[in-house]
Amino acid sequence: MEFLNNTDNVVTIAFVLFVALLVYLGVPKIIAGLLDKRAEGIRNELDEARALREEAQTLLASYERKQMEVAEQADGIVKAAKAEAEAAAEQAKADIASSIERRLAAAKDQIASAEAAATREVKDKAVSVAIAAASDVIAKNIGAGDANAMIDAAIKDVGAKLH
């Protein structure tokens, strides 16, 4: 029994018995089964992660396409807005030019009207002055009998022209 007095031998025997007990109880099969389940779970998680990655890449590509489409639409909108603004500016210039022409024509008409009114007023004033002068001359040179005869002749003349 000197063999058992050595602690190294006792530990070796205990270890071999422990391992034999583990094998007898099926612990290696249980551990292998657990490891297989764990490996299968990790494989499933990796497959799911790959699928999620592919889906994320698809979504990213879709969003990048949409972003490019939106950027193109925005550029189109900006170009259209610039074109509309330029057209509106040209229209405004044309409207201003026609408005200026109308105002100039109206001013010319007003000037012509004022000239005509001034000419008429001068003529009327000249006629009034001439009538007054003629009246003074006639009054000084014609007697009452001649004046009545002229009035009667004028009345007959007006009567003939009216009928």
Accessible surface in RSA format (square Angstrom, percent):
REM  Atomic radii and reference values for relative SASA: ProtOr
REM  Chains: A
REM  Algorithm: Lee & Richards
REM  Probe-radius: 1.40
REM  Slices: 20
REM RES _ NUM      All-atoms   Total-Side   Main-Chain    Non-polar    All polar
REM                ABS   REL    ABS   REL    ABS   REL    ABS   REL    ABS   REL
RES MET A   1   172.86  89.5 125.80  83.3  47.06 112.0 121.51 103.3  51.35  68.0
RES GLU A   2   143.79  82.6 134.41 101.7   9.38  22.3  46.78  90.5  97.01  79.2
RES PHE A   3   121.08  60.6 112.52  69.7   8.55  22.3 118.72  72.0   2.36   6.7
RES LEU A   4    85.39  47.6  74.60  53.4  10.79  27.1  74.60  52.4  10.79  29.0
RES ASN A   5   116.96  80.7  89.90  86.9  27.06  65.2  28.94  69.6  88.03  85.1
RES ASN A   6    69.90  48.2  62.26  60.2   7.64  18.4  20.41  49.1  49.49  47.8
RES THR A   7    99.21  70.6  97.08  98.4   2.14   5.1  73.46  98.7  25.75  38.9
RES ASP A   8   101.15  70.9  97.93  97.5   3.21   7.6  25.57  60.2  75.58  75.4
RES ASN A   9    38.14  26.3  37.08  35.8   1.06   2.5   1.02   2.4  37.12  35.9
RES VAL A  10    64.57  42.5  63.56  57.5   1.01   2.4  63.98  55.6   0.60   1.6
RES VAL A  11    97.97  64.5  95.90  86.8   2.07   5.0  97.50  84.7   0.47   1.3
RES THR A  12    80.23  57.1  76.47  77.5   3.76   9.0  57.28  76.9  22.95  34.7
RES ILE A  13    65.31  37.2  63.61  47.4   1.69   4.1  65.31  47.0   0.00   0.0
RES ALA A  14    53.48  49.2  46.17  71.2   7.32  16.6  50.07  70.5   3.42   9.0
RES PHE A  15   128.67  64.4 124.03  76.8   4.64  12.1 128.22  77.7   0.45   1.3
RES VAL A  16    87.90  57.8  85.55  77.4   2.35   5.7  86.62  75.3   1.28   3.5
RES LEU A  17   116.58  64.9 112.98  80.8   3.60   9.0 113.33  79.6   3.25   8.7
RES PHE A  18   110.24  55.2 105.95  65.6   4.29  11.2 109.86  66.6   0.38   1.1
RES VAL A  19    59.50  39.2  59.50  53.9   0.00   0.0  59.50  51.7   0.00   0.0
RES ALA A  20    52.33  48.1  43.09  66.5   9.24  21.0  49.17  69.2   3.17   8.4
RES LEU A  21    93.29  52.0  89.07  63.7   4.22  10.6  92.75  65.1   0.54   1.5
RES LEU A  22    53.08  29.6  53.08  38.0   0.00   0.0  53.08  37.3   0.00   0.0
RES VAL A  23    92.70  61.0  81.47  73.8  11.23  27.1  81.47  70.8  11.23  30.5
RES TYR A  24   180.95  84.5 153.22  87.2  27.73  72.2 112.72  84.7  68.23  84.1
RES LEU A  25   106.99  59.6  81.76  58.5  25.24  63.4  85.98  60.4  21.02  56.6
RES GLY A  26    17.36  21.4   0.00   N/A  17.36  21.4  16.94  46.5   0.42   0.9
RES VAL A  27    38.38  25.3  38.38  34.7   0.00   0.0  38.38  33.3   0.00   0.0
RES PRO A  28    65.36  47.6  57.24  52.2   8.12  29.5  62.03  51.2   3.33  20.7
RES LYS A  29   169.93  82.9 158.68  97.4  11.24  26.8 105.62  95.1  64.30  68.5
RES ILE A  30   103.32  58.8  95.74  71.3   7.58  18.3 102.41  73.7   0.91   2.5
RES ILE A  31    87.77  49.9  87.63  65.3   0.14   0.3  87.77  63.2   0.00   0.0
RES ALA A  32    48.70  44.8  45.08  69.6   3.62   8.2  48.52  68.3   0.19   0.5
RES GLY A  33    28.95  35.7   0.00   N/A  28.95  35.7  27.88  76.5   1.07   2.4
RES LEU A  34   105.16  58.6 100.54  71.9   4.63  11.6 100.93  70.9   4.23  11.4
RES LEU A  35   113.54  63.2 110.05  78.7   3.49   8.8 110.45  77.6   3.09   8.3
RES ASP A  36    95.93  67.2  91.24  90.8   4.69  11.1  26.16  61.6  69.77  69.6
RES LYS A  37   152.01  74.2 140.85  86.4  11.15  26.6  92.60  83.3  59.40  63.3
RES ARG A  38   147.91  62.1 141.60  72.2   6.31  15.0  54.44  74.4  93.47  56.6
RES ALA A  39    43.27  39.8  36.47  56.3   6.80  15.5  40.59  57.2   2.68   7.1
RES GLU A  40    81.65  46.9  81.46  61.6   0.19   0.4  38.67  74.8  42.98  35.1
RES GLY A  41    26.86  33.1   0.00   N/A  26.86  33.1  26.13  71.7   0.73   1.6
RES ILE A  42    71.96  41.0  71.94  53.6   0.02   0.1  71.94  51.8   0.02   0.1
RES ARG A  43   127.74  53.6 126.04  64.2   1.70   4.1  49.60  67.8  78.14  47.4
RES ASN A  44    80.85  55.8  76.41  73.8   4.44  10.7  25.23  60.7  55.62  53.8
RES GLU A  45   108.79  62.5 103.27  78.1   5.52  13.2  39.15  75.7  69.65  56.9
RES LEU A  46    92.57  51.6  92.10  65.9   0.48   1.2  92.25  64.8   0.33   0.9
RES ASP A  47    69.62  48.8  64.89  64.6   4.72  11.2  27.54  64.8  42.08  42.0
RES GLU A  48   108.62  62.4 102.47  77.5   6.16  14.7  35.69  69.0  72.93  59.5
RES ALA A  49    51.96  47.8  44.56  68.8   7.41  16.8  47.61  67.1   4.35  11.5
RES ARG A  50   137.23  57.6 134.88  68.8   2.36   5.6  59.14  80.8  78.09  47.3
RES ALA A  51    57.30  52.7  49.81  76.9   7.49  17.0  53.08  74.8   4.22  11.2
RES LEU A  52   102.77  57.2  99.10  70.9   3.67   9.2  99.41  69.8   3.36   9.0
RES ARG A  53   158.83  66.7 152.01  77.5   6.82  16.2  50.63  69.2 108.20  65.6
RES GLU A  54   110.04  63.2 107.78  81.5   2.26   5.4  37.28  72.1  72.76  59.4
RES GLU A  55   100.85  57.9  94.55  71.5   6.30  15.0  35.14  68.0  65.71  53.6
RES ALA A  56    56.32  51.8  48.84  75.4   7.48  17.0  52.54  74.0   3.78  10.0
RES GLN A  57    90.49  50.6  85.66  62.6   4.83  11.5  34.62  73.7  55.87  42.4
RES THR A  58    89.87  63.9  84.14  85.3   5.73  13.7  64.93  87.2  24.93  37.7
RES LEU A  59    87.63  48.8  87.58  62.7   0.05   0.1  87.63  61.5   0.00   0.0
RES LEU A  60   103.74  57.8 101.41  72.5   2.34   5.9 103.45  72.7   0.30   0.8
RES ALA A  61    40.08  36.8  37.48  57.8   2.59   5.9  39.09  55.1   0.98   2.6
RES SER A  62    25.26  21.3  24.76  33.0   0.50   1.2   9.15  19.5  16.11  22.6
RES TYR A  63   132.98  62.1 129.18  73.5   3.80   9.9  87.10  65.5  45.88  56.6
RES GLU A  64    85.77  49.2  84.84  64.2   0.93   2.2  28.46  55.1  57.31  46.8
RES ARG A  65   135.41  56.9 133.88  68.2   1.52   3.6  60.88  83.2  74.53  45.2
RES LYS A  66   113.45  55.3 112.91  69.3   0.54   1.3  67.52  60.8  45.93  48.9
RES GLN A  67   125.82  70.4 119.47  87.3   6.35  15.1  39.38  83.8  86.44  65.6
RES MET A  68   121.00  62.7 118.56  78.5   2.44   5.8  88.32  75.1  32.68  43.3
RES GLU A  69    97.02  55.7  95.96  72.6   1.07   2.5  31.37  60.7  65.66  53.6
RES VAL A  70    92.20  60.7  91.89  83.2   0.31   0.8  91.89  79.8   0.31   0.8
RES ALA A  71    50.34  46.3  43.70  67.4   6.64  15.1  49.44  69.6   0.90   2.4
RES GLU A  72   116.28  66.8 107.43  81.3   8.86  21.1  42.99  83.1  73.29  59.8
RES GLN A  73   118.36  66.2 110.20  80.5   8.16  19.4  38.58  82.1  79.78  60.5
RES ALA A  74    45.44  41.8  42.15  65.0   3.29   7.5  44.95  63.3   0.49   1.3
RES ASP A  75    83.49  58.5  81.87  81.5   1.62   3.8  16.02  37.7  67.47  67.3
RES GLY A  76    35.79  44.1   0.00   N/A  35.79  44.1  30.83  84.6   4.97  11.1
RES ILE A  77   122.02  69.4 118.20  88.1   3.83   9.2 120.74  86.9   1.29   3.5
RES VAL A  78    75.49  49.7  73.79  66.8   1.69   4.1  75.43  65.5   0.05   0.1
RES LYS A  79   146.43  71.4 140.60  86.3   5.82  13.9  87.21  78.5  59.22  63.1
RES ALA A  80    50.17  46.1  41.71  64.4   8.46  19.2  49.30  69.4   0.87   2.3
RES ALA A  81    54.78  50.4  46.25  71.4   8.52  19.4  50.72  71.4   4.06  10.7
RES LYS A  82   130.37  63.6 126.81  77.8   3.56   8.5  76.13  68.5  54.25  57.8
RES ALA A  83    58.48  53.8  50.59  78.1   7.89  18.0  53.92  75.9   4.57  12.1
RES GLU A  84   122.90  70.6 115.78  87.6   7.12  17.0  44.37  85.8  78.54  64.1
RES ALA A  85    61.06  56.1  49.07  75.7  11.99  27.3  56.53  79.6   4.53  12.0
RES GLU A  86   117.49  67.5 113.46  85.8   4.03   9.6  44.44  86.0  73.05  59.6
RES ALA A  87    62.22  57.2  50.43  77.8  11.79  26.8  57.48  81.0   4.73  12.5
RES ALA A  88    61.51  56.6  50.01  77.2  11.49  26.1  57.15  80.5   4.36  11.5
RES ALA A  89    48.19  44.3  39.59  61.1   8.60  19.6  47.49  66.9   0.70   1.8
RES GLU A  90   104.36  59.9 100.11  75.7   4.25  10.1  42.82  82.8  61.54  50.2
RES GLN A  91   105.62  59.1 102.37  74.8   3.25   7.7  40.99  87.2  64.63  49.0
RES ALA A  92    47.35  43.5  42.67  65.8   4.68  10.6  46.98  66.2   0.37   1.0
RES LYS A  93   129.21  63.0 122.63  75.2   6.58  15.7  80.84  72.8  48.37  51.5
RES ALA A  94    54.98  50.6  43.70  67.4  11.29  25.7  51.78  72.9   3.20   8.5
RES ASP A  95    71.78  50.3  68.84  68.5   2.94   7.0  26.52  62.4  45.26  45.1
RES ILE A  96   104.84  59.7 102.82  76.6   2.02   4.9 104.84  75.5   0.00   0.0
RES ALA A  97    48.48  44.6  43.39  67.0   5.09  11.6  47.75  67.2   0.72   1.9
RES SER A  98    44.25  37.4  41.77  55.8   2.47   5.7  35.63  75.9   8.62  12.1
RES SER A  99    29.39  24.8  29.12  38.9   0.27   0.6  14.08  30.0  15.31  21.4
RES ILE A 100    92.08  52.4  91.39  68.1   0.69   1.7  92.03  66.3   0.04   0.1
RES GLU A 101   117.32  67.4 111.84  84.6   5.47  13.0  40.05  77.5  77.27  63.1
RES ARG A 102   153.74  64.6 146.11  74.5   7.64  18.2  76.35 104.3  77.39  46.9
RES ARG A 103   178.29  74.9 171.61  87.5   6.68  15.9  57.45  78.5 120.84  73.2
RES LEU A 104   102.37  57.0 102.01  73.0   0.35   0.9 102.22  71.8   0.15   0.4
RES ALA A 105    51.41  47.3  47.38  73.1   4.03   9.2  50.94  71.7   0.47   1.3
RES ALA A 106    49.87  45.8  44.32  68.4   5.55  12.6  48.89  68.8   0.98   2.6
RES ALA A 107    41.33  38.0  38.99  60.2   2.34   5.3  41.16  58.0   0.17   0.5
RES LYS A 108   142.30  69.4 136.57  83.8   5.72  13.6  82.06  73.9  60.23  64.2
RES ASP A 109    98.21  68.8  92.90  92.5   5.31  12.6  26.88  63.3  71.33  71.1
RES GLN A 110   129.63  72.5 122.14  89.3   7.49  17.8  40.94  87.2  88.68  67.3
RES ILE A 111   103.93  59.1 101.34  75.5   2.59   6.2 103.84  74.8   0.09   0.2
RES ALA A 112    55.33  50.9  50.33  77.7   5.01  11.4  52.03  73.3   3.31   8.8
RES SER A 113    70.48  59.6  61.47  82.0   9.02  20.8  30.90  65.8  39.58  55.5
RES ALA A 114    61.97  57.0  49.97  77.1  12.00  27.3  57.73  81.3   4.24  11.2
RES GLU A 115   110.43  63.4 105.36  79.7   5.07  12.1  42.91  83.0  67.52  55.1
RES ALA A 116    48.41  44.5  38.48  59.4   9.93  22.6  46.35  65.3   2.06   5.5
RES ALA A 117    42.19  38.8  39.13  60.4   3.06   7.0  39.50  55.6   2.70   7.1
RES ALA A 118    52.98  48.7  48.59  75.0   4.40  10.0  52.85  74.4   0.13   0.3
RES THR A 119    69.32  49.3  64.52  65.4   4.80  11.4  45.26  60.8  24.07  36.4
RES ARG A 120   142.54  59.8 141.94  72.4   0.60   1.4  62.07  84.8  80.47  48.8
RES GLU A 121   123.97  71.2 119.55  90.4   4.42  10.5  40.85  79.0  83.12  67.9
RES VAL A 122   103.40  68.0 100.10  90.6   3.30   8.0 102.66  89.2   0.74   2.0
RES LYS A 123   129.35  63.1 126.91  77.9   2.44   5.8  76.23  68.6  53.12  56.6
RES ASP A 124    87.68  61.4  85.15  84.8   2.53   6.0  27.25  64.1  60.44  60.3
RES LYS A 125   138.56  67.6 136.42  83.7   2.14   5.1  81.73  73.6  56.83  60.5
RES ALA A 126    56.12  51.6  45.28  69.9  10.84  24.7  52.36  73.7   3.75   9.9
RES VAL A 127    83.71  55.1  81.47  73.8   2.25   5.4  83.65  72.7   0.06   0.2
RES SER A 128    63.03  53.3  55.33  73.8   7.70  17.7  29.35  62.5  33.68  47.2
RES VAL A 129    91.59  60.3  87.97  79.6   3.62   8.7  91.02  79.1   0.57   1.6
RES ALA A 130    58.49  53.8  48.88  75.4   9.62  21.9  55.70  78.4   2.79   7.4
RES ILE A 131   109.87  62.5 107.62  80.2   2.26   5.4 109.41  78.8   0.47   1.3
RES ALA A 132    54.80  50.4  48.36  74.6   6.45  14.7  54.29  76.5   0.51   1.4
RES ALA A 133    51.52  47.4  44.59  68.8   6.93  15.8  50.89  71.7   0.63   1.7
RES ALA A 134    47.82  44.0  41.19  63.6   6.63  15.1  47.43  66.8   0.39   1.0
RES SER A 135    59.51  50.3  51.78  69.1   7.73  17.8  21.74  46.3  37.77  52.9
RES ASP A 136    84.04  58.9  82.35  82.0   1.69   4.0  14.47  34.1  69.57  69.4
RES VAL A 137    83.78  55.1  82.20  74.4   1.58   3.8  83.78  72.8   0.00   0.0
RES ILE A 138    72.96  41.5  72.02  53.7   0.95   2.3  72.96  52.5   0.00   0.0
RES ALA A 139    75.59  69.5  46.66  72.0  28.93  65.8  56.22  79.2  19.36  51.3
RES LYS A 140   173.64  84.7 135.86  83.4  37.78  90.0  89.68  80.7  83.97  89.4
RES ASN A 141   117.16  80.8  80.84  78.1  36.32  87.5  26.99  65.0  90.17  87.2
RES ILE A 142    45.54  25.9  30.35  22.6  15.19  36.6  32.39  23.3  13.15  35.7
RES GLY A 143    42.40  52.3   0.00   N/A  42.40  52.3  36.94 101.4   5.46  12.2
RES ALA A 144    82.45  75.8  64.70  99.9  17.74  40.4  72.11 101.6  10.33  27.4
RES GLY A 145    55.21  68.1   0.00   N/A  55.21  68.1  40.48 111.1  14.73  33.0
RES ASP A 146    87.67  61.4  84.57  84.2   3.10   7.3  13.10  30.8  74.57  74.4
RES ALA A 147    37.49  34.5  34.98  54.0   2.51   5.7  37.19  52.4   0.29   0.8
RES ASN A 148    90.48  62.4  89.46  86.5   1.02   2.4  21.47  51.7  69.00  66.7
RES ALA A 149    61.12  56.2  49.21  75.9  11.91  27.1  55.32  77.9   5.80  15.4
RES MET A 150    99.22  51.4  91.80  60.8   7.41  17.7  89.02  75.7  10.20  13.5
RES ILE A 151    98.70  56.2  96.44  71.8   2.25   5.4  98.68  71.1   0.02   0.1
RES ASP A 152    78.96  55.3  77.14  76.8   1.82   4.3  18.54  43.6  60.42  60.3
RES ALA A 153    59.21  54.4  50.34  77.7   8.87  20.2  55.55  78.2   3.66   9.7
RES ALA A 154    53.96  49.6  46.68  72.0   7.29  16.6  53.61  75.5   0.36   0.9
RES ILE A 155   112.25  63.9 108.27  80.7   3.98   9.6 110.50  79.6   1.75   4.8
RES LYS A 156   155.87  76.0 143.87  88.3  12.01  28.6  94.38  84.9  61.50  65.5
RES ASP A 157    76.85  53.8  72.10  71.8   4.74  11.2  16.04  37.8  60.81  60.6
RES VAL A 158    82.80  54.5  82.03  74.3   0.77   1.9  82.80  71.9   0.00   0.0
RES GLY A 159    25.18  31.1   0.00   N/A  25.18  31.1  24.70  67.8   0.48   1.1
RES ALA A 160    76.88  70.7  48.65  75.1  28.23  64.2  59.02  83.1  17.87  47.3
RES LYS A 161   163.64  79.8 128.36  78.8  35.28  84.0  86.70  78.0  76.94  82.0
RES LEU A 162   141.90  79.0 109.46  78.3  32.44  81.5 111.32  78.2  30.58  82.3
RES HIS A 163   194.53 106.3 135.52  94.2  59.01 151.0 105.92 109.2  88.61 103.1
END  Absolute sums over single chains surface
CHAIN  1 A    14498.7      13158.2       1340.4       9720.2       4778.5
END  Absolute sums over all chains
TOTAL         14498.7      13158.2       1340.4       9720.2       4778.5
